[in-house]
Amino acid sequence: MLRGIVLKDKNIIILSIIFLLLIIFIYIFYLNFIISDLKNDLKSKENLYSIQINNRIDEILELSEQIKELHRIMDVGLVLNSNDKIVFNNKIDENSLNNLFKIIPNGFPLIDVQVSSRFGERIHPISNIEKFHSGLDLKTKIGNNVYSTASGVVYKVRNEDNGGYGKFVTILHAFGFTTLYAHLDEVLVKEGDFVDKNSVIATSGNTGISTGPHLHYEIKFLEKHLNPIDFIYWNKKSFNSIFMNNSNIEWKNLINKF
Ligand SMILES: [Zn+2]
């Protein structure tokens, strides 16, 4: 009887040990599983971070290239302004700036401006063929004043509505810049006239090949077309904006004239 009880206890102890070992085994297996999951998670995070770091390095390298380019263009020191933006540390006084903005095209050729077609490659609205658009189309009404965007001399006038640009005016400005104003209704200047910045040179219209009243406005430097939008929004506050976008112009030499 007594022996029977001892044997029973022994069995219970052995069973308990087996059960305990089983639980330990399952627990180790479970831990292993969790650790390998964590490892995978860490690895994928590591990959993600390394991609992000590489992207950042690329951005920094690109920025440093741009800074070098700006240095090359301006050949002057660059400073960080209060908004941490890199600006040209120019030495131009207020008076010289005013003179500069009188003779280099800037600002709006119309009072109310709404861009209806941008500069660059586009599908032509009439021919439906992709073609380089050499200017900027500004939506307007017939008969609004068109202003010269810098002082200069009227170089070419066409006063007949015979296709293409219709009636147009081109103005020759200082230092190799020219502007063109096309699809006009009425031309108010003649070739050889000297005009000031903001002189009324014409009224807007719908002459030539045009789908509706608008002003086609172009800016060229030494016969090369520039994006007029850079110049339309160029003013004393945004003085530095022009240098990066139009790096083919030797701005440094030009600014030194003022
Ligand atoms: Zn146009």
py3Dmol code that shows the C-alpha trace and the ligand (Angstrom):
import py3Dmol

protein = """\
ATOM      1  CA  MET A   1       0.000   0.000   0.000  1.00  0.00           C
ATOM      2  CA  LEU A   2       2.739   2.369   1.092  1.00  0.00           C
ATOM      3  CA  ARG A   3       4.869   1.249  -1.868  1.00  0.00           C
ATOM      4  CA  GLY A   4       1.993   1.943  -4.216  1.00  0.00           C
ATOM      5  CA  ILE A   5       1.702   5.537  -2.983  1.00  0.00           C
ATOM      6  CA  VAL A   6       5.498   6.161  -3.367  1.00  0.00           C
ATOM      7  CA  LEU A   7       5.373   4.796  -6.939  1.00  0.00           C
ATOM      8  CA  LYS A   8       2.416   7.081  -7.712  1.00  0.00           C
ATOM      9  CA  ASP A   9       4.334  10.096  -6.306  1.00  0.00           C
ATOM     10  CA  LYS A  10       7.354   9.181  -8.417  1.00  0.00           C
ATOM     11  CA  ASN A  11       5.212   9.069 -11.557  1.00  0.00           C
ATOM     12  CA  ILE A  12       3.691  12.438 -10.729  1.00  0.00           C
ATOM     13  CA  ILE A  13       7.180  13.943 -10.206  1.00  0.00           C
ATOM     14  CA  ILE A  14       8.439  12.478 -13.517  1.00  0.00           C
ATOM     15  CA  LEU A  15       5.324  13.664 -15.334  1.00  0.00           C
ATOM     16  CA  SER A  16       5.697  17.105 -13.753  1.00  0.00           C
ATOM     17  CA  ILE A  17       9.342  17.299 -14.846  1.00  0.00           C
ATOM     18  CA  ILE A  18       8.407  16.236 -18.403  1.00  0.00           C
ATOM     19  CA  PHE A  19       5.604  18.790 -18.426  1.00  0.00           C
ATOM     20  CA  LEU A  20       7.936  21.498 -17.130  1.00  0.00           C
ATOM     21  CA  LEU A  21      10.579  20.617 -19.738  1.00  0.00           C
ATOM     22  CA  LEU A  22       7.891  20.757 -22.416  1.00  0.00           C
ATOM     23  CA  ILE A  23       6.822  24.217 -21.272  1.00  0.00           C
ATOM     24  CA  ILE A  24      10.460  25.387 -21.196  1.00  0.00           C
ATOM     25  CA  PHE A  25      10.972  23.963 -24.668  1.00  0.00           C
ATOM     26  CA  ILE A  26       7.837  25.704 -26.028  1.00  0.00           C
ATOM     27  CA  TYR A  27       8.899  28.944 -24.350  1.00  0.00           C
ATOM     28  CA  ILE A  28      12.396  28.774 -25.873  1.00  0.00           C
ATOM     29  CA  PHE A  29      10.861  28.062 -29.254  1.00  0.00           C
ATOM     30  CA  TYR A  30       8.520  31.036 -28.814  1.00  0.00           C
ATOM     31  CA  LEU A  31      11.420  33.320 -27.749  1.00  0.00           C
ATOM     32  CA  ASN A  32      13.404  32.223 -30.780  1.00  0.00           C
ATOM     33  CA  PHE A  33      10.491  33.068 -32.992  1.00  0.00           C
ATOM     34  CA  ILE A  34      10.110  36.556 -31.417  1.00  0.00           C
ATOM     35  CA  ILE A  35      13.854  37.244 -31.695  1.00  0.00           C
ATOM     36  CA  SER A  36      13.968  36.283 -35.370  1.00  0.00           C
ATOM     37  CA  ASP A  37      10.922  38.482 -36.008  1.00  0.00           C
ATOM     38  CA  LEU A  38      12.632  41.394 -34.249  1.00  0.00           C
ATOM     39  CA  LYS A  39      15.796  40.750 -36.232  1.00  0.00           C
ATOM     40  CA  ASN A  40      13.854  40.894 -39.515  1.00  0.00           C
ATOM     41  CA  ASP A  41      12.128  44.054 -38.392  1.00  0.00           C
ATOM     42  CA  LEU A  42      15.436  45.659 -37.467  1.00  0.00           C
ATOM     43  CA  LYS A  43      16.956  44.655 -40.772  1.00  0.00           C
ATOM     44  CA  SER A  44      14.128  46.180 -42.811  1.00  0.00           C
ATOM     45  CA  LYS A  45      14.326  49.373 -40.721  1.00  0.00           C
ATOM     46  CA  GLU A  46      18.068  49.471 -41.230  1.00  0.00           C
ATOM     47  CA  ASN A  47      17.546  49.172 -45.001  1.00  0.00           C
ATOM     48  CA  LEU A  48      14.939  51.921 -44.944  1.00  0.00           C
ATOM     49  CA  TYR A  49      17.178  54.245 -42.917  1.00  0.00           C
ATOM     50  CA  SER A  50      20.143  53.593 -45.136  1.00  0.00           C
ATOM     51  CA  ILE A  51      18.021  54.482 -48.200  1.00  0.00           C
ATOM     52  CA  GLN A  52      16.855  57.651 -46.463  1.00  0.00           C
ATOM     53  CA  ILE A  53      20.405  58.565 -45.458  1.00  0.00           C
ATOM     54  CA  ASN A  54      21.615  58.000 -49.017  1.00  0.00           C
ATOM     55  CA  ASN A  55      18.810  60.195 -50.358  1.00  0.00           C
ATOM     56  CA  ARG A  56      19.774  62.921 -47.909  1.00  0.00           C
ATOM     57  CA  ILE A  57      23.429  62.670 -48.925  1.00  0.00           C
ATOM     58  CA  ASP A  58      22.366  63.016 -52.585  1.00  0.00           C
ATOM     59  CA  GLU A  59      20.302  66.106 -51.715  1.00  0.00           C
ATOM     60  CA  ILE A  60      23.213  67.653 -49.827  1.00  0.00           C
ATOM     61  CA  LEU A  61      25.608  66.936 -52.699  1.00  0.00           C
ATOM     62  CA  GLU A  62      23.170  68.475 -55.167  1.00  0.00           C
ATOM     63  CA  LEU A  63      22.752  71.547 -52.956  1.00  0.00           C
ATOM     64  CA  SER A  64      26.485  71.953 -52.624  1.00  0.00           C
ATOM     65  CA  GLU A  65      26.773  71.763 -56.439  1.00  0.00           C
ATOM     66  CA  GLN A  66      24.158  74.506 -56.715  1.00  0.00           C
ATOM     67  CA  ILE A  67      26.049  76.635 -54.208  1.00  0.00           C
ATOM     68  CA  LYS A  68      29.262  76.141 -56.182  1.00  0.00           C
ATOM     69  CA  GLU A  69      27.367  77.119 -59.333  1.00  0.00           C
ATOM     70  CA  LEU A  70      26.073  80.263 -57.648  1.00  0.00           C
ATOM     71  CA  HIS A  71      29.608  81.074 -56.510  1.00  0.00           C
ATOM     72  CA  ARG A  72      30.776  80.655 -60.074  1.00  0.00           C
ATOM     73  CA  ILE A  73      28.025  82.869 -61.478  1.00  0.00           C
ATOM     74  CA  MET A  74      28.315  85.660 -58.975  1.00  0.00           C
ATOM     75  CA  ASP A  75      31.921  85.256 -57.874  1.00  0.00           C
ATOM     76  CA  VAL A  76      31.018  86.884 -54.588  1.00  0.00           C
ATOM     77  CA  GLY A  77      30.350  85.703 -51.059  1.00  0.00           C
ATOM     78  CA  LEU A  78      27.028  84.062 -50.271  1.00  0.00           C
ATOM     79  CA  VAL A  79      25.283  84.545 -46.961  1.00  0.00           C
ATOM     80  CA  LEU A  80      22.374  82.973 -45.144  1.00  0.00           C
ATOM     81  CA  ASN A  81      19.547  85.377 -44.445  1.00  0.00           C
ATOM     82  CA  SER A  82      17.237  85.188 -41.421  1.00  0.00           C
ATOM     83  CA  ASN A  83      15.123  82.495 -43.157  1.00  0.00           C
ATOM     84  CA  ASP A  84      18.219  80.347 -43.788  1.00  0.00           C
ATOM     85  CA  LYS A  85      17.993  80.981 -47.509  1.00  0.00           C
ATOM     86  CA  ILE A  86      21.162  81.437 -49.499  1.00  0.00           C
ATOM     87  CA  VAL A  87      21.250  84.931 -50.924  1.00  0.00           C
ATOM     88  CA  PHE A  88      23.644  86.951 -52.992  1.00  0.00           C
ATOM     89  CA  ASN A  89      25.477  89.240 -50.632  1.00  0.00           C
ATOM     90  CA  ASN A  90      25.186  92.146 -53.044  1.00  0.00           C
ATOM     91  CA  LYS A  91      26.723  95.518 -52.534  1.00  0.00           C
ATOM     92  CA  ILE A  92      24.253  97.367 -54.749  1.00  0.00           C
ATOM     93  CA  ASP A  93      22.789 100.489 -53.213  1.00  0.00           C
ATOM     94  CA  GLU A  94      19.141 101.462 -53.543  1.00  0.00           C
ATOM     95  CA  ASN A  95      19.790 104.021 -56.260  1.00  0.00           C
ATOM     96  CA  SER A  96      21.696 101.579 -58.457  1.00  0.00           C
ATOM     97  CA  LEU A  97      18.997  98.948 -57.944  1.00  0.00           C
ATOM     98  CA  ASN A  98      16.352 101.428 -59.116  1.00  0.00           C
ATOM     99  CA  ASN A  99      18.398 102.145 -62.240  1.00  0.00           C
ATOM    100  CA  LEU A 100      18.913  98.429 -62.899  1.00  0.00           C
ATOM    101  CA  PHE A 101      15.178  97.735 -62.687  1.00  0.00           C
ATOM    102  CA  LYS A 102      14.478 100.562 -65.137  1.00  0.00           C
ATOM    103  CA  ILE A 103      16.606  99.130 -67.906  1.00  0.00           C
ATOM    104  CA  ILE A 104      16.448  95.316 -67.538  1.00  0.00           C
ATOM    105  CA  PRO A 105      12.963  93.888 -68.320  1.00  0.00           C
ATOM    106  CA  ASN A 106      10.992  93.129 -65.158  1.00  0.00           C
ATOM    107  CA  GLY A 107       7.431  93.267 -63.906  1.00  0.00           C
ATOM    108  CA  PHE A 108       4.143  92.980 -65.741  1.00  0.00           C
ATOM    109  CA  PRO A 109       3.370  94.189 -69.280  1.00  0.00           C
ATOM    110  CA  LEU A 110      -0.341  94.326 -68.296  1.00  0.00           C
ATOM    111  CA  ILE A 111      -2.078  95.453 -65.111  1.00  0.00           C
ATOM    112  CA  ASP A 112      -4.173  92.315 -64.676  1.00  0.00           C
ATOM    113  CA  VAL A 113      -2.200  89.210 -65.437  1.00  0.00           C
ATOM    114  CA  GLN A 114      -3.417  85.666 -65.818  1.00  0.00           C
ATOM    115  CA  VAL A 115      -1.077  83.189 -67.499  1.00  0.00           C
ATOM    116  CA  SER A 116      -2.986  81.179 -70.105  1.00  0.00           C
ATOM    117  CA  SER A 117      -0.010  79.407 -71.697  1.00  0.00           C
ATOM    118  CA  ARG A 118       3.476  78.928 -70.357  1.00  0.00           C
ATOM    119  CA  PHE A 119       6.905  79.191 -71.966  1.00  0.00           C
ATOM    120  CA  GLY A 120       8.456  76.002 -73.367  1.00  0.00           C
ATOM    121  CA  GLU A 121       7.305  72.852 -75.157  1.00  0.00           C
ATOM    122  CA  ARG A 122       3.526  72.683 -75.514  1.00  0.00           C
ATOM    123  CA  ILE A 123       0.778  71.382 -77.749  1.00  0.00           C
ATOM    124  CA  HIS A 124      -0.135  74.289 -80.023  1.00  0.00           C
ATOM    125  CA  PRO A 125      -3.796  75.243 -79.370  1.00  0.00           C
ATOM    126  CA  ILE A 126      -4.599  75.613 -83.083  1.00  0.00           C
ATOM    127  CA  SER A 127      -2.326  73.146 -84.941  1.00  0.00           C
ATOM    128  CA  ASN A 128      -2.417  70.520 -82.077  1.00  0.00           C
ATOM    129  CA  ILE A 129       1.253  69.801 -82.789  1.00  0.00           C
ATOM    130  CA  GLU A 130       3.904  69.883 -80.022  1.00  0.00           C
ATOM    131  CA  LYS A 131       5.925  73.021 -80.562  1.00  0.00           C
ATOM    132  CA  PHE A 132       8.258  75.255 -78.556  1.00  0.00           C
ATOM    133  CA  HIS A 133       6.336  78.233 -77.175  1.00  0.00           C
ATOM    134  CA  SER A 134       8.855  81.051 -77.166  1.00  0.00           C
ATOM    135  CA  GLY A 135       6.896  83.369 -74.880  1.00  0.00           C
ATOM    136  CA  LEU A 136       4.234  83.602 -72.246  1.00  0.00           C
ATOM    137  CA  ASP A 137       0.521  84.059 -73.063  1.00  0.00           C
ATOM    138  CA  LEU A 138      -1.318  86.418 -70.739  1.00  0.00           C
ATOM    139  CA  LYS A 139      -5.089  86.359 -70.880  1.00  0.00           C
ATOM    140  CA  THR A 140      -6.607  89.830 -71.217  1.00  0.00           C
ATOM    141  CA  LYS A 141      -9.412  91.792 -72.867  1.00  0.00           C
ATOM    142  CA  ILE A 142      -9.218  93.741 -76.113  1.00  0.00           C
ATOM    143  CA  GLY A 143      -8.138  97.341 -75.488  1.00  0.00           C
ATOM    144  CA  ASN A 144      -6.164  97.058 -72.210  1.00  0.00           C
ATOM    145  CA  ASN A 145      -2.940  99.044 -71.919  1.00  0.00           C
ATOM    146  CA  VAL A 146       0.279  97.175 -72.737  1.00  0.00           C
ATOM    147  CA  TYR A 147       3.351  98.524 -70.931  1.00  0.00           C
ATOM    148  CA  SER A 148       7.025  98.370 -71.828  1.00  0.00           C
ATOM    149  CA  THR A 149       8.737  96.315 -69.100  1.00  0.00           C
ATOM    150  CA  ALA A 150      11.963  98.354 -69.332  1.00  0.00           C
ATOM    151  CA  SER A 151      13.186 101.509 -71.017  1.00  0.00           C
ATOM    152  CA  GLY A 152      14.549 101.094 -74.539  1.00  0.00           C
ATOM    153  CA  VAL A 153      14.048 101.907 -78.178  1.00  0.00           C
ATOM    154  CA  VAL A 154      11.215 100.608 -80.367  1.00  0.00           C
ATOM    155  CA  TYR A 155      13.020  98.286 -82.748  1.00  0.00           C
ATOM    156  CA  LYS A 156      10.284  96.793 -84.881  1.00  0.00           C
ATOM    157  CA  VAL A 157       6.584  97.494 -85.349  1.00  0.00           C
ATOM    158  CA  ARG A 158       4.071  95.578 -87.426  1.00  0.00           C
ATOM    159  CA  ASN A 159       0.805  97.358 -87.739  1.00  0.00           C
ATOM    160  CA  GLU A 160      -1.042  94.972 -90.047  1.00  0.00           C
ATOM    161  CA  ASP A 161      -3.011  91.960 -88.960  1.00  0.00           C
ATOM    162  CA  ASN A 162      -1.644  89.373 -91.381  1.00  0.00           C
ATOM    163  CA  GLY A 163      -1.258  86.119 -89.500  1.00  0.00           C
ATOM    164  CA  GLY A 164       1.333  84.865 -87.007  1.00  0.00           C
ATOM    165  CA  TYR A 165       1.874  87.355 -84.221  1.00  0.00           C
ATOM    166  CA  GLY A 166      -0.619  89.801 -85.785  1.00  0.00           C
ATOM    167  CA  LYS A 167       0.193  93.359 -84.785  1.00  0.00           C
ATOM    168  CA  PHE A 168       3.330  93.439 -82.649  1.00  0.00           C
ATOM    169  CA  VAL A 169       6.065  95.633 -81.149  1.00  0.00           C
ATOM    170  CA  THR A 170       9.631  94.684 -80.261  1.00  0.00           C
ATOM    171  CA  ILE A 171      11.751  96.852 -77.975  1.00  0.00           C
ATOM    172  CA  LEU A 172      15.530  96.830 -77.794  1.00  0.00           C
ATOM    173  CA  HIS A 173      16.768  97.315 -74.218  1.00  0.00           C
ATOM    174  CA  ALA A 174      20.225  97.875 -72.744  1.00  0.00           C
ATOM    175  CA  PHE A 175      22.859  95.105 -72.507  1.00  0.00           C
ATOM    176  CA  GLY A 176      21.352  92.834 -75.191  1.00  0.00           C
ATOM    177  CA  PHE A 177      17.802  92.277 -73.924  1.00  0.00           C
ATOM    178  CA  THR A 178      14.753  92.538 -76.192  1.00  0.00           C
ATOM    179  CA  THR A 179      11.038  92.194 -75.496  1.00  0.00           C
ATOM    180  CA  LEU A 180       8.179  91.392 -77.860  1.00  0.00           C
ATOM    181  CA  TYR A 181       4.480  92.159 -77.382  1.00  0.00           C
ATOM    182  CA  ALA A 182       2.177  90.401 -79.874  1.00  0.00           C
ATOM    183  CA  HIS A 183      -1.489  89.953 -80.974  1.00  0.00           C
ATOM    184  CA  LEU A 184      -2.017  93.688 -80.235  1.00  0.00           C
ATOM    185  CA  ASP A 185      -5.127  95.649 -81.109  1.00  0.00           C
ATOM    186  CA  GLU A 186      -3.597  99.073 -81.544  1.00  0.00           C
ATOM    187  CA  VAL A 187       0.096  99.985 -81.705  1.00  0.00           C
ATOM    188  CA  LEU A 188       0.836 103.378 -80.107  1.00  0.00           C
ATOM    189  CA  VAL A 189       4.567 103.730 -80.899  1.00  0.00           C
ATOM    190  CA  LYS A 190       6.701 103.747 -84.029  1.00  0.00           C
ATOM    191  CA  GLU A 191      10.124 102.329 -84.854  1.00  0.00           C
ATOM    192  CA  GLY A 192      12.881 104.499 -83.346  1.00  0.00           C
ATOM    193  CA  ASP A 193      10.778 105.857 -80.467  1.00  0.00           C
ATOM    194  CA  PHE A 194      12.520 105.892 -77.095  1.00  0.00           C
ATOM    195  CA  VAL A 195      10.271 104.520 -74.374  1.00  0.00           C
ATOM    196  CA  ASP A 196      10.548 104.501 -70.582  1.00  0.00           C
ATOM    197  CA  LYS A 197       9.737 101.565 -68.337  1.00  0.00           C
ATOM    198  CA  ASN A 198       5.938 101.366 -67.901  1.00  0.00           C
ATOM    199  CA  SER A 199       5.223 103.511 -71.013  1.00  0.00           C
ATOM    200  CA  VAL A 200       1.988 102.517 -72.733  1.00  0.00           C
ATOM    201  CA  ILE A 201       3.131 101.146 -76.097  1.00  0.00           C
ATOM    202  CA  ALA A 202      -0.064  99.485 -77.366  1.00  0.00           C
ATOM    203  CA  THR A 203      -3.426  98.040 -76.450  1.00  0.00           C
ATOM    204  CA  SER A 204      -4.062  94.332 -76.126  1.00  0.00           C
ATOM    205  CA  GLY A 205      -5.989  92.475 -78.802  1.00  0.00           C
ATOM    206  CA  ASN A 206      -6.675  89.295 -80.711  1.00  0.00           C
ATOM    207  CA  THR A 207      -4.828  89.833 -84.009  1.00  0.00           C
ATOM    208  CA  GLY A 208      -2.837  87.144 -85.862  1.00  0.00           C
ATOM    209  CA  ILE A 209      -3.169  83.430 -85.122  1.00  0.00           C
ATOM    210  CA  SER A 210      -4.936  83.516 -81.769  1.00  0.00           C
ATOM    211  CA  THR A 211      -7.743  81.637 -80.044  1.00  0.00           C
ATOM    212  CA  GLY A 212      -8.901  84.642 -78.004  1.00  0.00           C
ATOM    213  CA  PRO A 213      -7.745  88.040 -76.713  1.00  0.00           C
ATOM    214  CA  HIS A 214      -4.317  87.632 -75.105  1.00  0.00           C
ATOM    215  CA  LEU A 215      -0.850  89.137 -75.020  1.00  0.00           C
ATOM    216  CA  HIS A 216       2.054  86.997 -76.194  1.00  0.00           C
ATOM    217  CA  TYR A 217       5.085  88.344 -74.314  1.00  0.00           C
ATOM    218  CA  GLU A 218       8.687  87.339 -75.065  1.00  0.00           C
ATOM    219  CA  ILE A 219      12.075  88.203 -73.595  1.00  0.00           C
ATOM    220  CA  LYS A 220      15.330  87.472 -75.392  1.00  0.00           C
ATOM    221  CA  PHE A 221      18.969  87.906 -74.460  1.00  0.00           C
ATOM    222  CA  LEU A 222      21.290  88.006 -77.498  1.00  0.00           C
ATOM    223  CA  GLU A 223      18.561  86.352 -79.613  1.00  0.00           C
ATOM    224  CA  LYS A 224      18.112  83.525 -77.086  1.00  0.00           C
ATOM    225  CA  HIS A 225      14.621  83.135 -75.660  1.00  0.00           C
ATOM    226  CA  LEU A 226      14.318  83.364 -71.866  1.00  0.00           C
ATOM    227  CA  ASN A 227      11.408  82.333 -69.678  1.00  0.00           C
ATOM    228  CA  PRO A 228       9.459  85.590 -69.145  1.00  0.00           C
ATOM    229  CA  ILE A 229       7.967  84.338 -65.860  1.00  0.00           C
ATOM    230  CA  ASP A 230      11.391  84.674 -64.157  1.00  0.00           C
ATOM    231  CA  PHE A 231      11.507  88.328 -65.176  1.00  0.00           C
ATOM    232  CA  ILE A 232       7.848  89.130 -64.509  1.00  0.00           C
ATOM    233  CA  TYR A 233       8.315  88.207 -60.843  1.00  0.00           C
ATOM    234  CA  TRP A 234      11.788  89.721 -60.570  1.00  0.00           C
ATOM    235  CA  ASN A 235      11.897  92.677 -58.172  1.00  0.00           C
ATOM    236  CA  LYS A 236      14.037  94.056 -55.362  1.00  0.00           C
ATOM    237  CA  LYS A 237      12.651  91.550 -52.858  1.00  0.00           C
ATOM    238  CA  SER A 238      13.242  88.577 -55.147  1.00  0.00           C
ATOM    239  CA  PHE A 239      16.504  90.002 -56.462  1.00  0.00           C
ATOM    240  CA  ASN A 240      18.455  86.709 -56.192  1.00  0.00           C
ATOM    241  CA  SER A 241      15.830  84.607 -57.966  1.00  0.00           C
ATOM    242  CA  ILE A 242      16.996  85.468 -61.458  1.00  0.00           C
ATOM    243  CA  PHE A 243      20.627  84.313 -61.166  1.00  0.00           C
ATOM    244  CA  MET A 244      20.080  80.561 -60.806  1.00  0.00           C
ATOM    245  CA  ASN A 245      17.367  80.284 -63.455  1.00  0.00           C
ATOM    246  CA  ASN A 246      19.276  82.230 -66.085  1.00  0.00           C
ATOM    247  CA  SER A 247      22.879  81.225 -65.494  1.00  0.00           C
ATOM    248  CA  ASN A 248      23.872  81.671 -69.144  1.00  0.00           C
ATOM    249  CA  ILE A 249      23.901  85.436 -68.607  1.00  0.00           C
ATOM    250  CA  GLU A 250      27.085  86.868 -67.059  1.00  0.00           C
ATOM    251  CA  TRP A 251      25.120  88.612 -64.321  1.00  0.00           C
ATOM    252  CA  LYS A 252      28.225  89.413 -62.304  1.00  0.00           C
ATOM    253  CA  ASN A 253      29.632  91.615 -65.054  1.00  0.00           C
ATOM    254  CA  LEU A 254      26.260  93.272 -65.573  1.00  0.00           C
ATOM    255  CA  ILE A 255      25.627  93.937 -61.864  1.00  0.00           C
ATOM    256  CA  ASN A 256      29.121  95.421 -61.578  1.00  0.00           C
ATOM    257  CA  LYS A 257      28.026  98.169 -64.005  1.00  0.00           C
ATOM    258  CA  PHE A 258      25.684  99.546 -61.351  1.00  0.00           C
TER     259      PHE A 258
END
"""
ligand_1 = """\
1
ZN
Zn 2.028 82.767 -77.254
"""
view = py3Dmol.view(width=600, height=400)
view.addModel(protein, "pdb")
view.setStyle({"model": 0}, {"cartoon": {"style": "trace"}})
view.addModel(ligand_1, "xyz")
view.setStyle({"model": 1}, {"stick": {}})
view.zoomTo()
view.show()
